[in-house]
C-alpha cells in the first residue's frame, strides 16, 4: 500500500512537471511565432536601476527588448499584453460561459483559453444581462473565484476593480469596469505601438535608477531611485538574517511595503545567495546620494 501511494505521488509530481514544461514550451513557441511576424527591437544597455525576477536579482547591464509580442529584460519576459496570434474580436455572448477544461491550477493568466473565457464572461454579464457598476464587478469576482488557478477573488472597495489571489502566491488588482471592446481589439500596428511604448518606459525608468520586481510568483512591484534606497537595503537585511522562507514572509508582511504571497517570499529566500553585487551597488548609490545632498547644501549656504 505504501509503495503504491509513493508511486502515485511520484506520478502526480511528474505530471505537474510535464504540464509546466508544456505550458512553458507553448509560451516559447508563441513568442517565436510572434517574432517571425513582428520582429525584434533591441534597446541599449543600461547600467542603472535594479531588476528582480521571481526573487532572483539580475545584475546590470540591462537590455530591454521588444521580442515578438513581448517585452523582455535580459531575455526574461516582463510584459505580454495580449496572446499570440491576436484573438478575434468576440461576439456578444448570450449563454453563460463555462470554465474551459484546459485550465488548471498551473495555468497562466496569459493563456488563450483563460483570456477568452474572461472576455466571454464580461460580454455575457455586461452586454447580455446588462449588469453594470457594483453588480457587474461582483459577478466578475465570482467568475475569477471559480477559476482553478485562482485561490480567491473579491470585489475591491473601488467598484471598478476585483482583487485576485493566485494559487501561485501572487496577488493582483484587476480593473473590470468599464467593459470596453475597443481596448482589446488589437491590430498588428496597435500591438507594436503599445509594446514599444512599454519597452521605452522600462528602459527610461531603469536609466533613472528605478527598480522592478516581476515574475509569475509575485505581484509586480516598482519604485524610484529614492524608493530603492529605502526598500532594497531592508530587503537585503531580511534575506541575510532570516532563518527560513517562513520568517522572510513574516518580515516582508511586517515591513508593510511588499504585498507578496508565500511563494514570492520563498523565491527570494532560495535566491538570497546572489546579493553581493546588489549590496555593493546600494552602498555606491547611498554614497552618491549623500555626496549630492552635501553639494546641494553647500550651494544653499
C-alpha positions in Angstrom: 0.0 0.0 0.0 2.8 2.4 0.9 4.7 1.5 -2.2 1.5 2.2 -4.4 1.0 5.5 -2.6 4.6 6.5 -3.3 4.3 5.6 -6.9 1.0 7.6 -7.2 2.6 10.7 -5.6 5.6 10.3 -7.9 3.3 10.1 -11.0 1.4 13.2 -9.9 4.7 15.1 -9.4 5.9 14.0 -12.9 2.5 15.1 -14.4 2.9 18.5 -12.9 6.4 18.9 -14.2 5.3 17.7 -17.6 2.4 20.2 -17.6 4.6 23.0 -16.5 7.0 22.1 -19.3 4.2 22.0 -21.9 3.0 25.4 -20.7 6.5 26.9 -20.9 7.0 25.3 -24.3 3.7 26.7 -25.6 4.7 30.2 -24.4 8.1 29.9 -26.0 6.6 28.7 -29.3 4.1 31.7 -29.2 7.0 34.1 -28.7 8.9 32.5 -31.6 5.9 32.6 -33.9 5.2 36.3 -33.0 8.9 37.1 -33.5 8.7 35.8 -37.1 5.8 38.1 -37.7 6.6 41.2 -35.6 10.4 41.1 -35.4 12.7 42.3 -32.7 13.6 45.7 -31.3 16.7 45.8 -29.1 17.3 48.6 -26.6 20.6 50.0 -25.5 22.5 48.6 -22.4 21.5 50.3 -19.2 23.7 50.1 -16.1 21.4 51.9 -13.6 18.3 50.5 -11.9 17.6 47.2 -10.3 15.7 44.1 -11.6 14.4 41.1 -9.7 12.6 38.2 -11.4 10.8 35.7 -9.2 13.1 36.6 -6.3 16.3 36.5 -8.3 18.4 39.6 -8.6 19.6 40.3 -12.1 22.8 42.3 -12.3 23.2 45.0 -14.9 23.7 45.9 -17.7 20.0 45.6 -18.6 18.8 45.4 -22.2 15.1 46.0 -22.7 14.0 44.2 -25.8 10.7 44.0 -27.7 10.7 40.5 -29.0 7.6 39.3 -30.9 4.5 40.1 -28.7 6.6 40.5 -25.5 8.8 43.0 -23.7 11.9 41.4 -22.1 14.7 42.5 -19.8 17.8 40.4 -20.4 15.7 37.7 -22.0 13.1 37.5 -19.3 9.5 38.3 -20.3 8.1 41.2 -18.2 5.2 42.2 -20.5 2.8 40.3 -22.7 -0.3 42.5 -23.3 -2.2 40.0 -25.5 -2.0 36.4 -26.7 -0.5 35.4 -30.0 -1.9 35.1 -32.5 -4.1 38.1 -31.9 -7.5 36.9 -30.8 -10.5 37.6 -33.0 -13.0 40.3 -31.8 -15.6 38.4 -29.8 -19.3 38.4 -30.5 -21.9 39.1 -27.8 -22.1 36.0 -25.5 -25.7 35.0 -24.9 -25.0 31.8 -22.9 -23.2 31.7 -19.6 -19.7 30.5 -20.4 -18.3 27.5 -18.5 -14.7 27.2 -17.3 -12.6 25.6 -20.1 -11.4 22.1 -19.1 -7.9 23.1 -20.4 -7.4 25.5 -17.4 -5.7 24.1 -14.3 -4.2 25.4 -11.1 -0.9 25.9 -13.0 -2.5 27.8 -15.9 -1.0 31.3 -16.7 -3.3 34.3 -16.9 -1.8 34.8 -20.4 -3.1 31.6 -21.8 -5.5 32.0 -24.7 -8.3 30.0 -23.1 -8.0 32.0 -19.9 -8.3 35.3 -21.7 -11.1 34.1 -24.0 -13.1 32.8 -21.0 -13.0 36.0 -19.0 -13.8 38.1 -22.1 -16.8 35.9 -22.8 -17.9 36.3 -19.1 -17.6 40.1 -19.4 -19.7 40.1 -22.6 -22.3 37.8 -21.0 -22.7 39.9 -17.9 -22.4 43.4 -19.4 -23.8 43.0 -22.9 -26.4 40.2 -22.4 -27.5 40.5 -18.8 -26.7 44.3 -18.8 -25.1 44.3 -15.4 -23.3 47.5 -14.5 -21.3 49.0 -11.7 -21.1 47.1 -8.5 -23.3 44.2 -9.8 -21.0 43.7 -12.7 -17.9 43.8 -10.5 -19.4 41.3 -8.1 -20.3 38.9 -10.9 -16.7 39.1 -12.3 -15.3 38.5 -8.9 -17.3 35.2 -8.7 -16.1 34.4 -12.2 -12.4 34.8 -11.2 -13.0 32.9 -7.9 -14.3 29.9 -9.9 -11.1 29.5 -11.9 -8.7 26.7 -10.9 -5.6 28.9 -10.9 -7.3 31.5 -8.5 -7.2 30.9 -4.8 -9.8 33.6 -4.1 -11.3 36.7 -5.5 -13.4 39.5 -4.2 -14.7 43.0 -5.3 -12.5 45.8 -4.3 -13.7 48.7 -2.3 -13.4 50.6 -5.6 -16.3 49.1 -7.6 -14.2 49.2 -10.8 -11.7 46.5 -9.5 -11.5 42.9 -8.5 -8.9 41.7 -6.0 -7.4 38.3 -7.0 -5.1 35.9 -5.1 -3.5 33.4 -7.5 -2.7 29.9 -6.5 1.0 30.6 -7.3 1.1 33.0 -4.4 0.8 36.3 -6.3 -1.8 38.9 -5.9 -3.5 41.3 -8.4 -5.9 44.2 -8.5 -7.7 43.9 -11.8 -9.8 46.6 -13.4 -13.0 45.1 -14.8 -15.2 48.3 -15.2 -15.9 49.8 -17.7 -16.2 46.9 -20.1 -14.7 48.0 -23.4 -14.2 46.1 -26.6 -12.0 48.8 -28.2 -9.1 48.4 -25.8 -8.9 44.7 -26.7 -9.4 44.9 -30.4 -5.7 44.6 -31.1 -4.2 45.1 -34.5 -0.7 44.5 -35.6 0.0 48.2 -35.6 -1.6 48.9 -32.2 0.1 46.0 -30.6 3.5 47.1 -31.9 2.9 50.7 -30.7 1.9 49.5 -27.2 4.9 47.2 -26.9 7.3 49.9 -28.0 5.8 52.4 -25.6 6.2 49.9 -22.7 9.7 48.9 -23.8 10.8 52.6 -23.8 9.2 53.1 -20.4 11.2 50.3 -18.8 14.4 51.5 -20.4 13.8 55.1 -19.3 12.9 54.2 -15.8 15.9 51.9 -15.4 18.2 54.7 -16.7 16.7 56.9 -13.9 17.6 54.2 -11.3 14.1 52.7 -10.7 13.7 49.1 -9.6 11.3 46.4 -10.8 10.3 43.2 -9.0 8.4 41.0 -11.5 7.6 37.3 -12.1 4.9 34.6 -12.1 5.3 34.1 -8.3 4.6 37.7 -7.2 2.6 40.8 -7.9 4.6 43.4 -9.9 6.3 45.9 -7.6 8.2 49.0 -8.8 9.8 52.1 -7.3 12.0 55.1 -7.9 15.7 55.5 -7.0 14.7 57.1 -3.7 12.4 54.1 -3.2 15.3 51.7 -3.9 17.4 53.4 -1.2 14.6 52.9 1.3 13.3 49.5 0.3 16.2 47.4 -1.1 18.6 47.6 1.9 15.7 46.4 4.1 15.0 43.5 1.7 18.7 42.5 1.7 18.8 42.7 5.5 15.7 40.5 5.8 17.1 37.9 3.4 20.6 37.8 5.1 19.2 37.4 8.7 16.1 35.2 8.3 16.5 31.5 9.1 13.9 30.3 6.6 11.3 31.3 3.9 8.5 31.5 6.6 10.4 34.1 8.5 11.2 36.0 5.3 7.4 36.1 4.6 6.5 37.3 8.1 9.1 40.1 8.0 8.0 41.1 4.5 4.5 41.4 5.8 5.6 43.3 8.9 7.6 45.7 6.7 4.4 46.7 5.0 5.9 47.5 1.6 5.8 44.1 0.0 2.3 42.7 -0.6 3.6 39.3 -1.7 2.5 35.8 -1.1 4.4 32.9 0.5 5.7 31.7 -2.9 7.3 35.0 -3.6 8.9 35.1 -0.2 10.2 31.5 -0.8 11.6 32.5 -4.2 13.6 35.4 -2.6 14.9 33.1 0.2 16.0 30.5 -2.3 17.9 33.1 -4.4 19.4 35.0 -1.4 23.0 34.0 -2.1 23.3 36.2 -5.2 23.2 39.5 -3.3 26.8 40.6 -3.0 26.7 42.7 -6.2 23.4 44.2 -5.1 24.9 45.3 -1.8 27.9 46.9 -3.4 25.6 48.9 -5.8 23.4 50.0 -3.0 26.4 51.2 -1.0 27.6 53.2 -4.0 24.2 54.6 -4.6 23.9 55.6 -1.0 27.3 57.3 -1.1 26.4 59.1 -4.3 23.1 60.4 -2.7 25.0 61.7 0.4 27.5 63.5 -1.8 24.8 65.1 -3.9 23.0 66.2 -0.7 26.1 67.7 0.7 26.8 69.6 -2.6 23.2 70.9 -2.6 23.5 72.1 0.9 26.8 73.9 0.2 25.0 75.8 -2.7 22.2 76.8 -0.4 24.7 78.4 2.0 
